[in-house]
């Protein structure tokens, strides 16, 4: 069962990175009927909630080409 969760979480990460689908819909689309379970498992797997993951990676994916973060 762990392998199935890994495959589903990878698919969920890609879906979240690729678009603006509702997060509960992403969970449902990758095979989780319970949105609360999906959010908990996603956080356990990635260290971030689905919403935080989207915020983090949306800024990376929408940054202009050649833009560098200033530390």
Protein Blocks (a to p, Z undefined) as FASTA:
>chain_A
ZZmmmmmmmmmmmmmmmmmcdfklmmmmnopablklmmmmmmmmnopafklmmmmmmmmm
mpcehiacdZZ
